[in-house]
Amino acid sequence: MPAHADWQTDAALLLTRRAAGLRAHAGQWALPGGRIDAGETAEDAALRELAEEVALRPGAAAVLGRLDDYATRSGYVITPVVVAVGAAREVQPNPAEVASVHRVPVSELLRADAPILNHVAGAEHPVLRMPLGTRWIAAPTAAFLYQFREVCVLGRPTRVAHFDQPRFAWQ
């Protein structure tokens, strides 16, 4: 995946690699985000986290909506918020939280080999992965990428909360 230095203006999603020093899920692929503070809505938190993690500051009008909540094996409930930021180049990763920032062209989500569903011992439902470049991204991030593809790009109602995560994400 191209780093933010290889910026393009094609429609894309912003994906980060979490900093190695984080106590939870260090080094994993993620969308910008974090905890909802007292008195915040999920939308408020999404806008604040965009500013804190990658120095993007879109206004409330940039919020397009929410995808499905996803309960993780590690005890979090993630509420994905879709925010349009245009082809902003002024992304500045916060090194305390973000190791790198990547633009994933929306066209990459439309690959014929996506999604990848695997069965994992001990999981009731299949694990969802999304291929990107020569790699793949695991759920929960993959579930958000897949649902964004299905709902926002292809206009197909799709639920993802039932997909499981790979074992490395269970802690």
DSSP file (Angstrom, degrees, kcal/mol; ACC not computed):
  #  RESIDUE AA STRUCTURE BP1 BP2  ACC     N-H-->O    O-->H-N    N-H-->O    O-->H-N    TCO  KAPPA ALPHA  PHI   PSI    X-CA   Y-CA   Z-CA
    1    1 A M              0   0    0      0, 0.0     2,-0.1     0, 0.0   103,-0.1   0.000 360.0 360.0 360.0 138.1    0.0    0.0    0.0
    2    2 A P        -     0   0    0      0, 0.0   101,-0.8     0, 0.0     2,-0.1  -0.423 360.0-124.7 -69.6 142.4    1.4    3.4   -0.8
    3    3 A A  B >   -A  102   0A   0     99,-0.2     3,-2.2    -2,-0.1    99,-0.2  -0.321  36.0 -94.7 -75.3 167.9    2.4    5.6    2.1
    4    4 A H  G >  S+     0   0    0     97,-1.4     3,-0.8     1,-0.3    98,-0.1   0.714 122.3  70.8 -61.9 -18.4    0.9    9.1    2.4
    5    5 A A  G 3  S+     0   0    0      1,-0.3    -1,-0.3     2,-0.0     2,-0.1   0.745  92.3  59.2 -66.5 -22.6    3.9   10.5    0.6
    6    6 A D  G <  S+     0   0    0     -3,-2.2    -1,-0.3     2,-0.0    -2,-0.1  -0.219  86.1 174.3 -97.1  41.6    2.6    8.8   -2.6
    7    7 A W    <   +     0   0    0     -3,-0.8     2,-0.3    -2,-0.1    -3,-0.1  -0.119  10.3 179.5 -59.5 142.3   -0.7   10.8   -2.4
    8    8 A Q        -     0   0    0      2,-0.2     4,-0.0     1,-0.0    -1,-0.0  -0.890  32.1-130.9-133.5 166.5   -3.3   10.5   -5.2
    9    9 A T        +     0   0    0     -2,-0.3     3,-0.1     2,-0.1    -2,-0.0   0.407  65.9 119.0-102.4   2.7   -6.7   12.2   -5.5
   10   10 A D  S    S-     0   0    0      1,-0.1    -2,-0.2    77,-0.0     0, 0.0  -0.321  84.8 -81.2 -62.3 150.9   -8.6    9.0   -6.4
   11   11 A A  S    S+     0   0    0     94,-0.1    95,-2.5    92,-0.0    96,-0.4  -0.323  71.7 159.0 -54.4 131.7  -11.4    8.1   -4.0
   12   12 A A  E     -B  105   0A   0     93,-0.3     2,-0.3    94,-0.1    91,-0.0  -0.962  40.4-120.9-153.3 163.6   -9.8    6.3   -1.1
   13   13 A L  E     -B  104   0A   0     91,-2.6    91,-3.1    -2,-0.3     2,-0.6  -0.845  29.6-123.1-106.7 149.5  -10.0    5.3    2.5
   14   14 A L  E     -B  103   0A   0     -2,-0.3     2,-0.4    89,-0.2    89,-0.2  -0.844  33.2-179.8 -95.6 122.1   -7.5    6.4    5.1
   15   15 A L  E     -B  102   0A   0     87,-3.1    87,-3.2    -2,-0.6     2,-0.3  -0.950   7.3-160.1-123.2 141.3   -5.9    3.4    6.9
   16   16 A T  E     -BC 101  30A   0     14,-3.6    14,-2.8    -2,-0.4     2,-0.6  -0.842  18.0-135.3-119.3 157.7   -3.3    3.6    9.7
   17   17 A R  E     -BC 100  29A   0     83,-2.3    82,-3.2    -2,-0.3    83,-1.2  -0.970  38.0-120.0-105.1 122.2   -0.7    1.2   11.1
   18   18 A R  E     -B   98   0A   0     10,-3.0     9,-0.8    -2,-0.6    80,-0.3  -0.320  34.0 -95.9 -66.7 144.1   -0.9    1.5   14.9
   19   19 A A    >   -     0   0    0     78,-2.0     3,-1.3     7,-0.2     8,-0.5  -0.214  25.8-125.2 -59.9 146.6    2.3    2.6   16.7
   20   20 A A  T 3  S+     0   0    0      1,-0.2     6,-0.1     6,-0.2    -1,-0.1   0.749 105.4  60.5 -65.7 -25.6    4.5   -0.2   18.1
   21   21 A G  T 3  S+     0   0    0     75,-0.0    -1,-0.2     3,-0.0     2,-0.1   0.452  75.4 115.0 -86.3   0.2    4.4    1.3   21.6
   22   22 A L    <   -     0   0    0     -3,-1.3     4,-0.4     1,-0.1    75,-0.1  -0.434  64.8-138.1 -71.1 144.9    0.7    1.1   22.1
   23   23 A R  S    S+     0   0    0      1,-0.1     2,-0.5     2,-0.1    -1,-0.1   0.764  87.9  48.2 -76.3 -24.0   -0.4   -1.3   24.9
   24   24 A A  S    S-     0   0    0      1,-0.1    -1,-0.1     0, 0.0    -2,-0.1  -0.973 126.8 -13.8-121.8 128.8   -3.4   -2.7   22.9
   25   25 A H  S >  S-     0   0    0     -2,-0.5     3,-1.6     1,-0.2    -7,-0.2   0.806  78.1-171.9  58.2  36.8   -3.2   -3.9   19.3
   26   26 A A  T 3   +     0   0    0     -4,-0.4    -6,-0.2     1,-0.2    -1,-0.2  -0.307  67.1  12.9 -58.3 139.6    0.2   -2.4   18.6
   27   27 A G  T 3  S+     0   0    0     -9,-0.8    -1,-0.2    -8,-0.5    -7,-0.1   0.369  95.6 131.0  77.7  -5.1    1.3   -2.6   14.9
   28   28 A Q    <   -     0   0    0     -3,-1.6   -10,-3.0    -9,-0.2     2,-0.3  -0.439  64.3-105.3 -81.9 156.8   -2.2   -3.6   13.7
   29   29 A W  E     +C   17   0A   0    -12,-0.2     2,-0.3    -2,-0.1   112,-0.3  -0.589  52.8 158.6 -75.8 138.2   -4.0   -2.0   10.7
   30   30 A A  E     -C   16   0A   0    -14,-2.8   -14,-3.6    -2,-0.3     3,-0.1  -0.986  43.2-113.6-155.2 160.0   -6.8    0.3   11.8
   31   31 A L        -     0   0    0     -2,-0.3   -16,-0.1   -16,-0.2   110,-0.0  -0.706  59.0 -83.6 -87.2 151.7   -9.0    3.2   10.8
   32   32 A P  S    S+     0   0    0      0, 0.0     2,-0.3     0, 0.0    18,-0.2  -0.319  82.4 106.2 -56.0 137.8   -8.4    6.4   12.8
   33   33 A G        +     0   0    0     16,-0.2     2,-0.3    15,-0.1    13,-0.1  -0.976  31.1 169.8 170.3 179.0  -10.4    6.2   16.0
   34   34 A G        -     0   0    0     -2,-0.3    15,-0.1     0, 0.0    11,-0.0  -0.971  47.4 -22.7 174.6-166.0  -10.5    5.7   19.7
   35   35 A R        -     0   0    0     -2,-0.3     2,-0.6     1,-0.1    14,-0.1  -0.242  55.5-118.2 -66.8 150.5  -12.7    5.9   22.8
   36   36 A I        -     0   0    0      4,-0.1     3,-0.1    10,-0.0    -1,-0.1  -0.817  32.9-138.9 -86.9 121.8  -15.8    8.1   23.1
   37   37 A D    >   -     0   0    0     -2,-0.6     3,-2.2     4,-0.2     8,-0.1  -0.377  36.6 -74.1 -77.9 160.4  -15.2   10.7   25.8
   38   38 A A  T 3  S+     0   0    0      1,-0.3    -1,-0.2    -2,-0.1     3,-0.1  -0.288 121.4  15.8 -54.3 131.5  -17.9   11.6   28.3
   39   39 A G  T 3  S+     0   0    0      1,-0.3    -1,-0.3    -3,-0.1     2,-0.2   0.388 102.0 117.8  85.0  -3.5  -20.5   13.8   26.6
   40   40 A E    <   -     0   0    0     -3,-2.2    -1,-0.3     4,-0.0     2,-0.2  -0.640  56.1-139.3 -94.7 152.7  -19.4   13.0   23.1
   41   41 A T     >  -     0   0    0     -2,-0.2     4,-2.4    -3,-0.1     5,-0.2  -0.574  36.0-103.4 -91.8 169.2  -21.3   11.2   20.3
   42   42 A A  H  > S+     0   0    0     -2,-0.2     4,-2.3     1,-0.2     5,-0.1   0.879 125.7  52.4 -59.9 -36.6  -19.6    8.7   18.2
   43   43 A E  H  > S+     0   0    0      2,-0.2     4,-2.1     1,-0.2    -1,-0.2   0.913 108.0  49.5 -66.6 -43.1  -19.5   11.3   15.5
   44   44 A D  H  > S+     0   0    0      1,-0.2     4,-2.4     2,-0.2    -2,-0.2   0.926 112.4  48.6 -59.5 -45.0  -17.8   13.9   17.8
   45   45 A A  H  X S+     0   0    0     -4,-2.4     4,-3.0     1,-0.2     5,-0.2   0.894 108.5  53.4 -64.2 -40.3  -15.3   11.2   18.8
   46   46 A A  H  X S+     0   0    0     -4,-2.3     4,-2.1     2,-0.2    -1,-0.2   0.923 111.3  45.7 -61.5 -44.0  -14.5   10.3   15.2
   47   47 A L  H  X S+     0   0    0     -4,-2.1     4,-1.7     2,-0.2    -2,-0.2   0.907 114.4  48.3 -65.9 -41.7  -13.8   13.9   14.3
   48   48 A R  H  X S+     0   0    0     -4,-2.4     4,-2.6     1,-0.2    -2,-0.2   0.924 111.8  49.5 -63.5 -44.1  -11.7   14.4   17.5
   49   49 A E  H  X S+     0   0    0     -4,-3.0     4,-3.0     1,-0.2     5,-0.4   0.863 106.0  56.1 -66.3 -36.1   -9.7   11.2   16.8
   50   50 A L  H  X S+     0   0    0     -4,-2.1     4,-1.9    -5,-0.2     6,-1.6   0.921 112.0  44.2 -58.5 -42.6   -9.0   12.2   13.2
   51   51 A A  H  X S+     0   0    0     -4,-1.7     4,-1.2     4,-0.3    -2,-0.2   0.930 117.1  44.7 -67.1 -45.9   -7.5   15.4   14.5
   52   52 A E  H  < S+     0   0    0     -4,-2.6    -2,-0.2     1,-0.2    -3,-0.2   0.891 122.5  34.3 -67.3 -40.9   -5.5   13.7   17.3
   53   53 A E  H  < S+     0   0    0     -4,-3.0    41,-2.7    -5,-0.2    -3,-0.2   0.865 139.1   7.6 -87.4 -38.0   -4.2   10.8   15.2
   54   54 A V  H  < S-     0   0    0     -4,-1.9    38,-2.1    -5,-0.4    -3,-0.2   0.281  93.6-114.4-133.6  11.1   -3.6   12.3   11.7
   55   55 A A     <  +     0   0    0     -4,-1.2     2,-0.4    -5,-0.3    -4,-0.3   0.767  65.3 142.4  61.1  30.4   -4.2   16.1   12.1
   56   56 A L        -     0   0    0     -6,-1.6    -1,-0.2    -7,-0.1    -2,-0.2  -0.872  28.6-173.3 -99.4 136.5   -7.3   16.2    9.9
   57   57 A R        +     0   0    0     -2,-0.4     2,-0.1    -3,-0.1   -10,-0.1  -0.494  11.7 166.9-130.9  64.3  -10.0   18.6   11.0
   58   58 A P        -     0   0    0      0, 0.0    -7,-0.1     0, 0.0    27,-0.1  -0.433  35.8-113.9 -73.1 155.2  -13.1   18.2    8.9
   59   59 A G    >   -     0   0    0     -2,-0.1     3,-2.0     1,-0.1     4,-0.3  -0.248  33.6 -92.7 -81.2 174.6  -16.3   19.9   10.3
   60   60 A A  G >  S+     0   0    0      1,-0.3     3,-1.6     2,-0.2    -1,-0.1   0.781 121.7  68.2 -59.7 -28.5  -19.5   18.1   11.4
   61   61 A A  G 3  S+     0   0    0      1,-0.3    -1,-0.3    22,-0.0    23,-0.1   0.683  88.2  67.5 -66.2 -16.5  -20.9   18.5    7.9
   62   62 A A  G <  S+     0   0    0     -3,-2.0    22,-2.7    21,-0.1     2,-0.4   0.634  74.4 104.0 -78.0 -14.0  -18.3   16.0    6.7
   63   63 A V  E <   +D   83   0B   0     -3,-1.6    20,-0.2    -4,-0.3     3,-0.1  -0.579  45.4 179.2 -73.1 121.6  -19.9   13.1    8.7
   64   64 A L  E     -     0   0B   0     18,-3.1     2,-0.3    -2,-0.4    19,-0.2   0.710  49.8 -81.2 -96.0 -24.9  -21.8   10.9    6.2
   65   65 A G  E     -D   82   0B   0     17,-1.2    17,-3.3   -22,-0.0    -1,-0.3  -0.958  46.6 -68.8 152.6-169.6  -23.1    8.3    8.7
   66   66 A R  E     -D   81   0B   0     -2,-0.3    15,-0.2    15,-0.3     2,-0.2  -0.842  24.5-147.9-118.6 153.4  -22.3    5.2   10.6
   67   67 A L        -     0   0    0     13,-2.5     2,-0.1    -2,-0.3    77,-0.1  -0.478  52.8 -60.4-100.3-176.3  -21.7    1.6    9.8
   68   68 A D        -     0   0    0     -2,-0.2    -1,-0.2     1,-0.1    79,-0.1  -0.365  54.6-108.0 -69.7 142.9  -22.7   -1.3   12.1
   69   69 A D        -     0   0    0     10,-0.2     2,-0.4    -2,-0.1    10,-0.2  -0.363  33.7-154.9 -60.0 149.1  -21.3   -1.5   15.7
   70   70 A Y  E     -E   78   0C   0      8,-2.2     8,-2.9    92,-0.0     2,-0.6  -0.971   5.9-149.5-135.8 118.1  -18.8   -4.3   16.0
   71   71 A A  E     -E   77   0C   0     -2,-0.4     6,-0.2     6,-0.2     2,-0.2  -0.775  21.6-147.8 -87.9 123.1  -18.0   -6.1   19.4
   72   72 A T    >   -     0   0    0      4,-3.3     3,-1.4    -2,-0.6    98,-0.1  -0.477  21.6-119.9 -90.3 160.8  -14.4   -7.3   19.5
   73   73 A R  T 3  S+     0   0    0      1,-0.3    97,-0.1    96,-0.2    -1,-0.1   0.722 112.4  63.9 -67.3 -21.5  -13.1  -10.3   21.2
   74   74 A S  T 3  S-     0   0    0     95,-0.3    -1,-0.3     2,-0.1    96,-0.1   0.357 124.7 -97.6 -88.9   7.1  -10.8   -8.0   23.3
   75   75 A G  S <  S+     0   0    0     -3,-1.4     2,-0.3     1,-0.3    -2,-0.1   0.563  82.0 122.0  98.0   8.8  -13.8   -6.3   24.9
   76   76 A Y        -     0   0    0      2,-0.0    -4,-3.3    -6,-0.0     2,-0.5  -0.732  49.3-148.1-101.6 153.4  -14.4   -3.2   22.8
   77   77 A V  E     -E   71   0C   0     -2,-0.3     2,-0.5    -6,-0.2    -6,-0.2  -0.985  20.5-157.4-115.9 117.9  -17.5   -2.1   20.9
   78   78 A I  E     -E   70   0C   0     -8,-2.9    -8,-2.2    -2,-0.5   -43,-0.1  -0.818   9.9-164.2-100.9 130.8  -16.5   -0.1   17.8
   79   79 A T        -     0   0    0     -2,-0.5     2,-0.3   -10,-0.2   -10,-0.2  -0.904  17.5-147.9-111.4  99.2  -18.9    2.3   16.1
   80   80 A P        -     0   0    0      0, 0.0   -13,-2.5     0, 0.0     2,-0.5  -0.516  11.5-164.3 -73.1 130.7  -17.5    3.1   12.7
   81   81 A V  E     -D   66   0B   0     -2,-0.3     2,-0.6   -15,-0.2   -15,-0.3  -0.961  13.0-138.9-115.8 129.2  -18.3    6.6   11.5
   82   82 A V  E     +D   65   0B   0    -17,-3.3   -18,-3.1    -2,-0.5   -17,-1.2  -0.792  25.9 179.1 -92.0 123.4  -17.9    7.5    7.8
   83   83 A V  E     -D   63   0B   0     -2,-0.6     2,-0.5   -20,-0.2   -20,-0.2  -0.988  21.7-141.7-127.4 131.0  -16.3   11.0    7.3
   84   84 A A        +     0   0    0    -22,-2.7    -2,-0.0    -2,-0.4     0, 0.0  -0.820  26.5 165.3 -92.6 124.6  -15.5   12.6    4.0
   85   85 A V    >   -     0   0    0     -2,-0.5     3,-0.6     1,-0.3    -1,-0.1   0.332  35.9-136.5-119.9   6.0  -12.3   14.6    4.0
   86   86 A G  T 3   -     0   0    0      1,-0.2     2,-0.3     2,-0.1    -1,-0.3  -0.305  58.8 -39.0  69.9-158.9  -11.6   15.1    0.3
   87   87 A A  T 3  S+     0   0    0    -76,-0.0    -1,-0.2   -80,-0.0   -77,-0.0  -0.224  78.8 175.4 -96.7  43.6   -8.1   14.6   -1.1
   88   88 A A    <   -     0   0    0     -3,-0.6     3,-0.2    -2,-0.3    -2,-0.1  -0.246  17.4-177.4 -56.3 130.2   -6.4   16.2    2.0
   89   89 A R        +     0   0    0      1,-0.1     2,-0.2   -82,-0.1    -1,-0.1   0.519  62.7  89.1-103.0 -10.6   -2.6   16.1    1.9
   90   90 A E        +     0   0    0      2,-0.1     2,-0.2   -35,-0.0    -1,-0.1   0.096  53.8 145.4 -82.5  27.7   -1.9   17.6    5.2
   91   91 A V        -     0   0    0     -3,-0.2   -36,-0.2    -2,-0.2    10,-0.1  -0.470  23.6-178.6 -66.7 130.0   -2.0   14.3    7.1
   92   92 A Q        -     0   0    0    -38,-2.1   -36,-0.1    -2,-0.2    -2,-0.1  -0.892  20.7-138.6-132.7 101.8    0.5   14.3    9.9
   93   93 A P        -     0   0    0      0, 0.0   -39,-0.2     0, 0.0   -40,-0.1  -0.348  14.5-127.5 -63.1 136.4    0.6   11.0   11.9
   94   94 A N    >>  -     0   0    0    -41,-2.7     4,-3.3     1,-0.2     3,-2.1  -0.767  17.9-149.1 -79.4 110.7    0.8   11.4   15.7
   95   95 A P  T 34 S+     0   0    0      0, 0.0    -1,-0.2     0, 0.0   -42,-0.0   0.710  92.5  63.9 -61.6 -20.1    3.8    9.1   16.4
   96   96 A A  T 34 S+     0   0    0      1,-0.1     3,-0.1   -77,-0.1   -43,-0.1   0.753 124.1  14.9 -71.2 -22.9    2.5    8.2   19.8
   97   97 A E  T <4 S+     0   0    0     -3,-2.1   -78,-2.0     1,-0.2     2,-0.5   0.655 123.0  52.5-121.4 -27.3   -0.5    6.5   18.1
   98   98 A V  E  <  - B   0  18A   0     -4,-3.3   -80,-0.2   -80,-0.3    -1,-0.2  -0.961  42.9-176.5-127.8 123.1    0.2    6.0   14.4
   99   99 A A  E    S-     0   0A   0    -82,-3.2     2,-0.3    -2,-0.5   -81,-0.2   0.855  78.0  -9.4 -80.7 -37.9    3.2    4.4   12.8
  100  100 A S  E     - B   0  17A   0    -83,-1.2   -83,-2.3     2,-0.0     2,-0.4  -0.991  58.0-136.5-158.9 158.2    2.1    5.1    9.2
  101  101 A V  E     - B   0  16A   0     -2,-0.3   -97,-1.4   -85,-0.2     2,-0.4  -0.957  22.4-174.1-121.2 138.2   -0.8    6.4    7.2
  102  102 A H  E     -AB   3  15A   0    -87,-3.2   -87,-3.1    -2,-0.4     2,-0.6  -0.987  21.0-140.5-135.2 141.5   -2.0    4.9    3.9
  103  103 A R  E     - B   0  14A   0   -101,-0.8   -89,-0.2    -2,-0.4    -2,-0.0  -0.910  17.8-161.3 -98.7 121.8   -4.6    5.8    1.3
  104  104 A V  E     - B   0  13A   0    -91,-3.1   -91,-2.6    -2,-0.6     5,-0.1  -0.909  20.8-127.2-104.0 111.8   -6.4    2.7    0.1
  105  105 A P  E >>  - B   0  12A   0      0, 0.0     3,-1.7     0, 0.0     4,-0.6  -0.312  13.3-128.9 -57.6 137.8   -8.1    3.4   -3.2
  106  106 A V  G >4 S+     0   0    0    -95,-2.5     3,-1.4     1,-0.3     4,-0.5   0.851 109.0  65.8 -55.9 -34.2  -11.8    2.5   -3.1
  107  107 A S  G >4 S+     0   0    0    -96,-0.4     3,-1.1     1,-0.3    -1,-0.3   0.800  91.0  63.6 -59.1 -28.5  -11.2    0.5   -6.3
  108  108 A E  G X4 S+     0   0    0     -3,-1.7     3,-1.0     1,-0.2    -1,-0.3   0.798  95.7  58.8 -66.0 -28.1   -8.9   -1.9   -4.2
  109  109 A L  G << S+     0   0    0     -3,-1.4    -1,-0.2    -4,-0.6    -2,-0.2   0.661  95.8  65.0 -73.8 -15.1  -12.0   -2.9   -2.1
  110  110 A L  G <  S+     0   0    0     -3,-1.1    -1,-0.2    -4,-0.5    -2,-0.2   0.288  70.7 137.6 -93.5  10.1  -13.7   -4.1   -5.3
  111  111 A R    X   -     0   0    0     -3,-1.0     3,-1.4    20,-0.2    -3,-0.0  -0.210  61.5-126.3 -57.2 146.0  -11.3   -6.9   -6.0
  112  112 A A  T 3  S+     0   0    0      1,-0.3    -1,-0.1     0, 0.0    -3,-0.0   0.744 107.7  60.1 -66.6 -24.0  -12.9  -10.2   -7.1
  113  113 A D  T 3  S+     0   0    0     18,-0.0    -1,-0.3     3,-0.0    -2,-0.1   0.261  87.0 139.3 -89.7  13.9  -11.0  -12.1   -4.4
  114  114 A A    <   +     0   0    0     -3,-1.4    16,-0.1    16,-0.1     2,-0.1  -0.885  46.9  29.6-112.5 142.7  -12.6  -10.1   -1.6
  115  115 A P  S    S-     0   0    0      0, 0.0     2,-0.5     0, 0.0    15,-0.2   0.660  70.1-155.4 -84.4 168.5  -13.6  -10.9    1.1
  116  116 A I  E     -F  129   0D   0     13,-3.2    13,-2.6    -2,-0.1     2,-0.5  -0.919  10.0-162.3-101.7 126.8  -11.6  -13.9    2.2
  117  117 A L  E     +F  128   0D   0     -2,-0.5     2,-0.3    11,-0.2    11,-0.2  -0.954  11.8 177.1-114.2 126.5  -13.5  -16.0    4.7
  118  118 A N  E     -F  127   0D   0      9,-2.3     9,-3.7    -2,-0.5     2,-0.5  -0.929  25.8-131.0-125.5 149.8  -11.6  -18.5    6.9
  119  119 A H        -     0   0    0     -2,-0.3     2,-0.4     7,-0.2     5,-0.1  -0.874  23.4-165.4 -99.7 134.5  -12.7  -20.8    9.7
  120  120 A V    >   -     0   0    0     -2,-0.5     3,-2.4     5,-0.4    45,-0.0  -0.958  30.5-102.5-120.7 135.2  -10.6  -20.7   12.9
  121  121 A A  T 3  S+     0   0    0     -2,-0.4     3,-0.1     1,-0.3    46,-0.0  -0.315 109.7  21.0 -55.2 132.1  -10.7  -23.3   15.6
  122  122 A G  T 3  S+     0   0    0      1,-0.3     2,-0.5     2,-0.0    -1,-0.3   0.336  98.1 112.7  90.1  -6.5  -12.8  -22.0   18.5
  123  123 A A    <   -     0   0    0     -3,-2.4    -1,-0.3     1,-0.1    -3,-0.1  -0.858  53.9-157.4-102.1 132.1  -14.7  -19.4   16.4
  124  124 A E  S    S+     0   0    0     -2,-0.5    -1,-0.1    -3,-0.1    39,-0.0   0.834  80.2  36.4 -73.6 -32.8  -18.4  -19.9   15.8
  125  125 A H  S    S-     0   0    0     37,-0.1    -5,-0.4     1,-0.1    38,-0.1  -0.766  98.9 -85.3-118.7 162.3  -18.4  -17.7   12.6
  126  126 A P        -     0   0    0      0, 0.0    38,-2.6     0, 0.0     2,-0.5  -0.293  39.9-117.0 -66.3 152.8  -15.9  -17.3    9.8
  127  127 A V  E     -Fg 118 164D   0     -9,-3.7    -9,-2.3    36,-0.2     2,-0.5  -0.779  28.5-140.7 -87.6 130.5  -13.1  -14.8   10.1
  128  128 A L  E     +F  117   0D   0     36,-1.2    11,-1.2    -2,-0.5     2,-0.3  -0.816  23.4 175.8 -98.4 131.2  -13.3  -12.0    7.5
  129  129 A R  E     -FH 116 138D   0    -13,-2.6   -13,-3.2    -2,-0.5     9,-0.2  -0.969  18.0-148.6-128.6 148.2  -10.2  -10.7    5.8
  130  130 A M  E     - H   0 137D   0      7,-2.6     7,-2.8    -2,-0.3     2,-0.3  -0.975  18.1-131.5-116.6 124.8   -9.9   -8.1    3.0
  131  131 A P  E     + H   0 136D   0      0, 0.0     2,-0.4     0, 0.0     5,-0.3  -0.572  27.8 177.2 -73.9 134.8   -7.1   -8.4    0.5
  132  132 A L  E >   - H   0 135D   0      3,-2.5     3,-2.3    -2,-0.3     2,-0.2  -0.966  59.7 -41.2-138.8 121.0   -5.2   -5.1    0.0
  133  133 A G  T 3  S-     0   0    0     -2,-0.4     0, 0.0     1,-0.3     0, 0.0  -0.445 123.0 -28.2  60.6-128.9   -2.2   -5.0   -2.3
  134  134 A T  T 3  S+     0   0    0     -2,-0.2    -1,-0.3    -3,-0.1     2,-0.2   0.300 133.8  59.8 -98.9   7.2   -0.2   -8.1   -1.7
  135  135 A R  E <  S-H  132   0D   0     -3,-2.3    -3,-2.5    -5,-0.0     2,-0.3  -0.511  73.1-130.5-119.1-173.4   -1.4   -8.3    2.0
  136  136 A W  E     -H  131   0D   0     -5,-0.3     2,-0.4    -2,-0.2    -2,-0.0  -0.980   8.4-136.7-141.8 156.3   -4.7   -8.7    3.8
  137  137 A I  E     -H  130   0D   0     -7,-2.8    -7,-2.6    -2,-0.3     2,-0.2  -0.920  22.4-139.6-112.6 137.1   -6.4   -6.9    6.6
  138  138 A A  E  >  -H  129   0D   0     -2,-0.4     4,-2.0    -9,-0.2     3,-0.4  -0.524  34.9 -58.9 -94.2 161.5   -8.2   -8.8    9.4
  139  139 A A  T  4 S+     0   0    0    -11,-1.2    -1,-0.1     2,-0.3    30,-0.1  -0.467 110.9  41.9 -66.6 146.7  -11.4   -8.1   11.2
  140  140 A P  T  > S+     0   0    0      0, 0.0     4,-1.7     0, 0.0     3,-0.4  -0.943 129.9  35.2 -82.9 -24.1  -12.5   -5.9   12.8
  141  141 A T  H  > S+     0   0    0     -3,-0.4     4,-2.3  -112,-0.3    -2,-0.3   0.903 119.2  53.2 -56.7 -41.1  -11.0   -3.4   10.4
  142  142 A A  H  X S+     0   0    0     -4,-2.0     4,-2.7     1,-0.2    -1,-0.3   0.861 104.3  55.9 -61.8 -35.4  -11.6   -5.8    7.5
  143  143 A A  H  > S+     0   0    0     -3,-0.4     4,-2.6     2,-0.2    -1,-0.2   0.900 108.9  46.9 -64.0 -39.8  -15.3   -5.9    8.5
  144  144 A F  H  X S+     0   0    0     -4,-1.7     4,-2.6     2,-0.2    -2,-0.2   0.907 112.6  49.3 -68.4 -41.3  -15.6   -2.1    8.2
  145  145 A L  H  X S+     0   0    0     -4,-2.3     4,-2.3     2,-0.2    -2,-0.2   0.919 113.8  46.6 -62.1 -43.2  -13.8   -2.1    4.9
  146  146 A Y  H  X S+     0   0    0     -4,-2.7     4,-2.7     2,-0.2    -2,-0.2   0.931 113.6  46.8 -65.7 -46.1  -16.1   -4.8    3.6
  147  147 A Q  H  X>S+     0   0    0     -4,-2.6     4,-3.1     2,-0.2     5,-0.6   0.900 111.1  52.3 -65.4 -38.8  -19.3   -3.2    4.9
  148  148 A F  I  X>S+     0   0    0     -4,-2.6     4,-1.5     2,-0.2     5,-1.4   0.937 111.3  48.2 -58.7 -46.2  -18.2    0.2    3.4
  149  149 A R  I  X>S+     0   0    0     -4,-2.3     5,-2.3    -5,-0.2     4,-0.7   0.951 117.3  40.8 -56.8 -51.9  -17.7   -1.5    0.1
  150  150 A E  I  <5S+     0   0    0     -4,-2.7     6,-3.8     3,-0.2    -2,-0.2   0.926 127.5  28.2 -67.7 -47.0  -21.0   -3.2    0.1
  151  151 A V  I  <5S+     0   0    0     -4,-3.1     4,-0.5     4,-0.3    -3,-0.2   0.948 129.6  31.9 -83.1 -52.3  -23.2   -0.4    1.5
  152  152 A C  I  <<S+     0   0    0     -4,-1.5    -3,-0.2    -5,-0.6    -2,-0.1   0.830 131.3  27.6 -82.3 -32.9  -21.5    2.8    0.5
  153  153 A V  I  <<S+     0   0    0     -5,-1.4    -3,-0.2    -4,-0.7    -4,-0.1   0.883 133.8  26.6 -95.7 -46.8  -20.0    1.8   -2.9
  154  154 A L  S   <S-     0   0    0     -5,-2.3    -3,-0.2    -6,-0.2    -4,-0.2   0.563  93.9-129.1 -98.4  -9.6  -22.2   -1.0   -4.2
  155  155 A G        +     0   0    0     -4,-0.5    -4,-0.3    -6,-0.3    -3,-0.1   0.793  59.1 139.2  69.5  28.8  -25.5    0.0   -2.4
  156  156 A R        -     0   0    0     -6,-3.8    -1,-0.2    -7,-0.2     2,-0.2  -0.923  57.1-123.2-110.1 119.3  -26.0   -3.5   -1.0
  157  157 A P        +     0   0    0      0, 0.0     2,-0.4     0, 0.0    -6,-0.0  -0.403  44.0 170.2 -58.6 126.3  -27.4   -3.8    2.6
  158  158 A T        -     0   0    0     -2,-0.2     2,-0.3   -11,-0.1    -7,-0.1  -0.997  25.4-152.6-146.0 134.2  -24.8   -5.9    4.4
  159  159 A R        +     0   0    0     -2,-0.4   -92,-0.0     1,-0.1     0, 0.0  -0.827  15.5 171.4-105.5 147.3  -24.2   -6.8    8.1
  160  160 A V    >   +     0   0    0     -2,-0.3     3,-1.8   -91,-0.2   -32,-0.1   0.457  49.2 100.1-132.8  -5.9  -20.8   -7.7    9.4
  161  161 A A  T 3  S+     0   0    0      1,-0.3   -90,-0.2   -92,-0.1   -18,-0.0   0.719  80.2  60.7 -62.2 -20.8  -21.1   -7.9   13.2
  162  162 A H  T 3  S+     0   0    0    -92,-0.1    -1,-0.3     2,-0.0     2,-0.1   0.670  79.5 103.1 -81.8 -16.4  -21.2  -11.7   13.1
  163  163 A F    <   -     0   0    0     -3,-1.8   -36,-0.2     1,-0.1     2,-0.1  -0.428  66.6-136.7 -69.4 141.3  -17.8  -12.2   11.5
  164  164 A D  B     -g  127   0D   0    -38,-2.6   -36,-1.2    -2,-0.1   -25,-0.3  -0.261  10.2-118.9 -90.0 179.6  -15.1  -13.3   13.9
  165  165 A Q        -     0   0    0    -38,-0.2   -36,-0.1   -27,-0.1    -1,-0.1  -0.810  31.8 -95.2-116.3 156.6  -11.5  -12.1   14.3
  166  166 A P    >   -     0   0    0      0, 0.0     3,-2.0     0, 0.0     4,-0.2  -0.319  43.5-103.7 -67.7 158.8   -8.2  -14.0   13.9
  167  167 A R  G >  S+     0   0    0      1,-0.3     3,-2.1     2,-0.2     4,-0.1   0.821 117.0  65.5 -54.9 -36.1   -6.7  -15.4   17.1
  168  168 A F  G 3  S+     0   0    0      1,-0.3     3,-0.4     2,-0.1    -1,-0.3   0.729 102.1  50.8 -62.8 -18.6   -4.0  -12.7   17.3
  169  169 A A  G <  S+     0   0    0     -3,-2.0   -95,-0.3     1,-0.2    -1,-0.3   0.375  83.7  91.9 -97.3   4.2   -6.8  -10.1   17.9
  170  170 A W    <         0   0    0     -3,-2.1    -1,-0.2     1,-0.2    -2,-0.1   0.455 360.0 360.0 -79.7   1.0   -8.5  -12.1   20.7
  171  171 A Q              0   0    0     -3,-0.4    -1,-0.2    -4,-0.1    -2,-0.1   0.426 360.0 360.0-113.7 360.0   -6.6  -10.3   23.5
